[in-house]
């Protein structure tokens, strides 16, 4: 894992976006990463969204790290992880 990117254990459900949002600390700057409930269900099956996130945290954070390194931000500077490919 890139030491310049850290993922504090502060994920939360965001009802407005129907997604799990989690912070990434990148060189001292906090970015918001997110994965929709739909993407979680497509990838990992049915279940409670936070529980699915927790069970697959390492894979999700690895993908978020790659997206951050590729500067895959939306207009609000959020990093959204896509649905299953």
Secondary structure, 3 states (H helix, E strand, C coil): CCCCEECCCCCEEECCCCEEEEEEEECCEEEEEEEEHHHHHHHHCCCCHHHHHHHCHHHHHHHHHHHHHCCCCCCCCEEEECCCC
